[in-house]
Amino acid sequence: MPTSDFDSILGSLDGLTEQMTDRTMRWSAINSGTANLEGLAQMADEVTAAFTEAGFEAERVPPAPVTEVNDKGDVVEIVRGEACVFRANPTANRRILMTGHLDTVFPKNSHFQTPVIRDDGTLHGPGVADMKGGICVMLEAARAFLNSPYADNIGIDVILNADEETGSHASAALLARMAKEADIGMVYEPALPDGTLAGARAGSGHYTFTVRGLAAHAGREFDKGKNAILGAARLMLAIDELNGVRDGATINIGVIDGGVATNVVPDTCVVRINVRARKTEDLNWVDAEIRRVHEETDLGDGITAELHGGVHRPVKEMKGGTAELFQLVKKAGGDLGIGIDWAPTGGCCDGNNLADAGLPNVDTLGVVGGKIHSDQEYAHPESFVPRAKLSLLIMLLLASGKAPWPKRLDV
Ligand SMILES: [Zn+2]
């Protein structure tokens, strides 16, 4: 597939590195941790202005209600930020869904707030790779496409949600609904530091156990107490027995809260675990086993456990339309002189949700960078324009009929 027809369109992105870097830095300086609703609203205003200027119609979608178990074991409602939806050519038959997230893992009180360009030219700051830089890549690719002669051939929908980093619970229904109306998905998580894209992705589940016993004074009435921490320990040892039973299915006992003082028998203990599995059947198996162990384990006299949560990111497999789409990405990369490779990962993202709704998608079309979710996060500004060209060429090949549309996935 020669790119010559598209050379001038692709060339319109040349010279944008500085502008994209500046915008990424401005957005990075706005704290938008998932719980920082003010910062998220400011980011929503920023992206709305930018995408509207690029030719999209804008809409805000309120978050779905989400509950969480707090440290005391009580179920409480959590309010998330609004999602932004942008649409171009809303009546077109063929549609591309581009998705990204406005939130970062860095809370309002994080010490990591200020973006800088280091001496070696790398951009360092919260969200520069994950994924404020990625949103800039998406924006410039979409803008150039909408300015091209192929703009009217297809529709483009964009979702920028505000709770991806905590599992997209408040935006999952929106993602699923719009994924069902589209033909392919393009997600702007960062590529790996060497430019490799994520291929298959493990599925994931979060589970919270609230273990309840009975409080008592450790000196005066020790025998009357029912120790919730001990009950939780018995349960977790039984859960941990599931590790190693099936290849590729793992359970991490990650967080524990319980007890108030050493002289009080604890009446509450909250334990949070995360599961990962690379195959749907393994994820279903581990989900069922956790529920079985919860039912069957003897926690001790008078001690009970409540289970909350479940699978929130289904497994994304490299097959069918997703495999076809990767071949298209590889060809587009080849035409642009960008080597494209992909590797399976235990991480998960909204690409899992899109695949679960039947949408073939590639989910690491963002910038090249690394050390994400740490205060060493960085991005390579020289990757911004090539990555925008990659997305633009994928859109041009499909919109011009030069590449076949991947088949939707059987779900
Ligand atoms: Zn991300």
Residues whose N, C-alpha, C, O or C-beta is under 5 A from the ligand:
A	BS01	ZN	D130 M131 E189
